[in-house]
């Protein structure tokens, strides 16, 4: 089994505390487990820019299972749902009130729900709230798959067998329904678009005169005589016409 543990990066220093690797130090001694920590390096969505590429390498190496742990506990760190074949949301009894549970965007992407530290007070109440939420959404977002709500106590190994069995059941469901191949194709298409977008973005700013044009117009934007949208439209027009790659620039008139 391979574990890709993604940690947040400081927007000021670029540094990252690889806490996941520290917490899993004892597990890393298992010869059947490989742990790779990654910093987001400013990427949004809960994963690093190259997390999927690292997963490709690990899959090619022959790992049977690849676990991707995201940075996020918020409502927008949802890239993992477009990356993983099965998305597991791990909660604890202190995750928040019922209203927050019902509205949180992160609650909408999971195929399995796990309440860890379920020996703590409030675990049963949280399980019931999640089951109510799933009952409300049944037949819509989760059509065809009954998302289970499992309880675990990871420090004691309780419930881990049930979690592994649920992961296998979801994989079998995806394979038998044809959704596994469909998801993989969609994921590859999305990755291709992302690579193209990154390449275009880098080309626009590094290989054209877009940065110089922006610098020339920045005083106008700061003065309020031009908007960022107008300058962006001018940059795009230069790129479309091919003139952004030339050393000649339009006059300021």
C-alpha positions in Angstrom: 0.0 0.0 0.0 1.2 3.5 -0.9 0.2 6.7 1.0 0.4 10.1 -0.5 0.0 12.6 2.3 -0.5 16.2 1.2 0.4 18.9 3.6 -0.4 22.6 3.4 2.3 25.1 2.5 2.9 28.5 4.1 2.0 31.3 1.6 4.7 33.4 3.1 7.8 31.1 3.4 6.8 28.2 1.1 7.7 25.8 3.9 5.6 22.9 5.1 5.4 20.9 8.2 5.1 17.3 7.1 3.0 16.3 10.1 1.4 13.3 8.3 4.8 11.6 8.0 5.6 12.3 11.6 2.3 10.8 12.8 2.8 7.7 10.6 6.4 7.1 11.6 5.7 3.7 13.1 3.6 2.6 10.1 6.4 3.6 7.8 8.5 0.8 9.2 6.1 -1.7 7.7 7.8 -3.1 4.5 4.4 -3.3 2.8 3.8 0.5 3.2 5.4 3.4 1.4 4.6 6.9 2.5 5.3 10.0 0.3 4.7 13.4 1.8 3.9 16.3 -0.6 3.5 20.0 0.1 0.8 21.9 -1.8 3.2 24.6 -2.9 0.3 27.0 -3.2 -2.0 24.7 -5.1 -5.7 25.0 -4.2 -8.2 22.2 -3.8 -6.5 20.1 -1.2 -3.9 18.4 -3.4 -0.6 19.3 -4.8 -0.3 20.1 -8.5 1.6 16.8 -9.2 -0.3 14.5 -6.8 -1.8 12.6 -9.6 1.5 12.1 -11.3 3.0 10.7 -8.1 0.0 8.3 -8.0 0.8 7.2 -11.5 4.3 6.4 -10.6 3.2 4.4 -7.5 0.6 2.5 -9.6 3.2 1.7 -12.2 5.5 0.4 -9.4 2.9 -2.1 -8.5 1.2 -0.9 -5.4 -2.2 -2.6 -4.9 -3.8 0.4 -3.1 -2.9 4.1 -3.2 -4.3 6.2 -0.4 -4.3 10.0 -1.0 -4.8 12.1 2.2 -5.7 15.7 1.5 -4.9 18.8 3.4 -8.5 20.0 3.7 -11.2 20.0 6.2 -13.1 22.9 4.6 -15.8 23.1 2.0 -13.7 23.7 -1.1 -10.9 21.2 -0.9 -12.6 18.9 -3.2 -10.1 18.0 -5.9 -9.7 14.5 -4.4 -13.2 13.6 -5.6 -12.0 14.0 -9.2 -8.8 12.2 -8.5 -9.7 9.1 -6.5 -11.9 6.2 -7.5 -13.4 6.1 -4.0 -13.7 9.2 -1.7 -13.7 8.6 2.0 -14.7 11.4 4.4 -13.2 10.9 7.9 -15.0 12.9 10.7 -14.7 13.0 14.4 -17.4 13.6 17.0 -16.1 17.2 17.4 -16.6 18.0 13.7 -19.3 20.5 14.3 -23.0 21.0 14.7 -25.8 19.4 12.6 -26.5 22.5 10.4 -22.8 22.7 9.4 -22.8 18.9 8.7 -25.9 19.3 6.4 -24.6 22.3 4.4 -20.9 21.6 4.1 -19.8 21.0 0.5 -17.3 18.4 1.5 -20.1 16.2 2.7 -21.4 15.9 -0.8 -18.4 14.2 -2.4 -17.9 11.1 -0.3 -18.9 7.6 -1.1 -18.0 6.4 2.4 -18.3 8.2 5.7 -16.1 7.2 8.6 -16.5 8.5 12.2 -13.1 8.0 13.8 -12.5 8.3 17.5 -16.0 6.8 17.8 -15.4 5.9 21.5 -15.7 9.6 22.3 -19.0 11.2 23.4 -21.2 12.5 20.5 -20.1 9.8 18.0 -23.6 8.2 17.8 -25.3 11.6 17.4 -23.0 12.4 14.5 -23.6 9.1 12.9 -27.4 9.7 13.1 -27.0 13.2 11.6 -25.0 11.9 8.6 -27.6 9.1 8.1 -30.4 11.7 8.1 -28.5 13.7 5.5 -28.0 10.7 3.3 -31.7 9.9 3.6 -32.6 13.4 2.5 -30.3 13.1 -0.6 -31.1 9.4 -1.3 -32.0 8.8 -5.0 -30.2 12.0 -6.1 -26.5 12.4 -5.5 -25.9 8.8 -4.4 -28.2 7.0 -6.8 -27.1 3.4 -7.2 -24.7 3.3 -4.3 -25.8 3.3 -0.6 -23.0 5.3 1.1 -22.3 3.5 4.4 -21.5 5.4 7.7 -18.8 3.5 9.5 -17.3 3.9 13.0 -13.6 3.3 13.8 -11.2 3.8 16.6 -8.0 3.9 14.6 -5.7 4.0 17.7 -7.0 0.5 18.6 -7.6 -0.8 15.1 -11.4 -1.1 15.7 -13.6 -1.0 12.6 -10.7 -1.1 10.1 -11.7 -4.4 8.7 -15.2 -3.1 8.0 -13.7 0.0 6.3 -11.5 -2.2 4.0 -14.5 -4.4 3.1 -16.6 -1.3 2.3 -13.8 0.0 0.0 -13.8 -3.3 -1.8 -17.5 -3.3 -2.2 -17.5 0.2 -3.7 -14.7 -0.8 -6.2 -16.8 -3.9 -7.2 -19.8 -1.7 -7.7 -17.9 0.7 -9.9 -16.4 -2.1 -12.0 -19.7 -3.9 -12.4 -21.7 -0.8 -13.3 -19.2 0.5 -15.8 -18.6 3.6 -13.7 -15.0 2.7 -13.0 -13.9 3.0 -16.7 -16.1 6.1 -17.1 -14.5 7.8 -14.1 -11.0 7.0 -15.3 -11.7 8.4 -18.8 -13.2 11.6 -17.3 -10.2 11.9 -14.9 -7.8 11.5 -17.8 -9.6 14.1 -19.8 -9.6 16.5 -16.9 -5.9 16.0 -16.3 -5.1 16.6 -19.9 -7.1 19.9 -19.8 -5.2 20.9 -16.6 -1.8 20.2 -18.2 -2.8 22.3 -21.3 -4.1 25.1 -19.0 -0.8 25.1 -17.1 1.2 25.1 -20.2 -0.8 27.9 -21.8 -0.6 30.0 -18.6 3.2 29.6 -18.4 3.6 30.3 -22.1 1.5 33.5 -21.9 3.5 35.0 -19.1 7.0 33.6 -19.9 7.1 33.5 -23.7 5.0 36.5 -24.8 5.0 40.2 -24.1 2.0 39.9 -21.8 4.0 40.7 -18.6 5.5 43.8 -20.2 2.1 44.9 -21.4 0.7 44.5 -17.9 3.6 46.5 -16.5 2.8 49.3 -19.0 -0.8 49.4 -18.1 -0.5 49.0 -14.3 -0.4 52.7 -13.6 -3.6 53.2 -15.5 -5.3 50.4 -13.5 -4.0 51.9 -10.3 -5.3 55.3 -11.3 -8.7 53.9 -12.2 -8.6 54.8 -15.9 -8.5 51.2 -16.9 -9.9 48.1 -15.3 -8.1 44.8 -14.9 -10.7 43.3 -17.3 -9.7 45.8 -20.0 -6.0 45.1 -19.6 -6.7 41.3 -19.6 -8.7 41.7 -22.8 -5.9 43.6 -24.4 -3.4 40.9 -23.4 -5.6 38.2 -24.8 -6.1 40.2 -28.0 -2.3 40.5 -28.4 -1.9 36.7 -27.8 -4.6 35.8 -30.3 -3.1 38.1 -33.0 0.4 36.8 -32.3 1.7 40.3 -31.6 2.3 39.6 -28.0 5.4 37.6 -29.0 6.9 40.5 -30.9 9.0 43.1 -29.3 6.8 45.9 -30.8 4.1 47.3 -28.4 1.1 49.4 -29.1 1.4 53.1 -28.4 -0.1 54.4 -25.2 -2.5 56.8 -27.1 
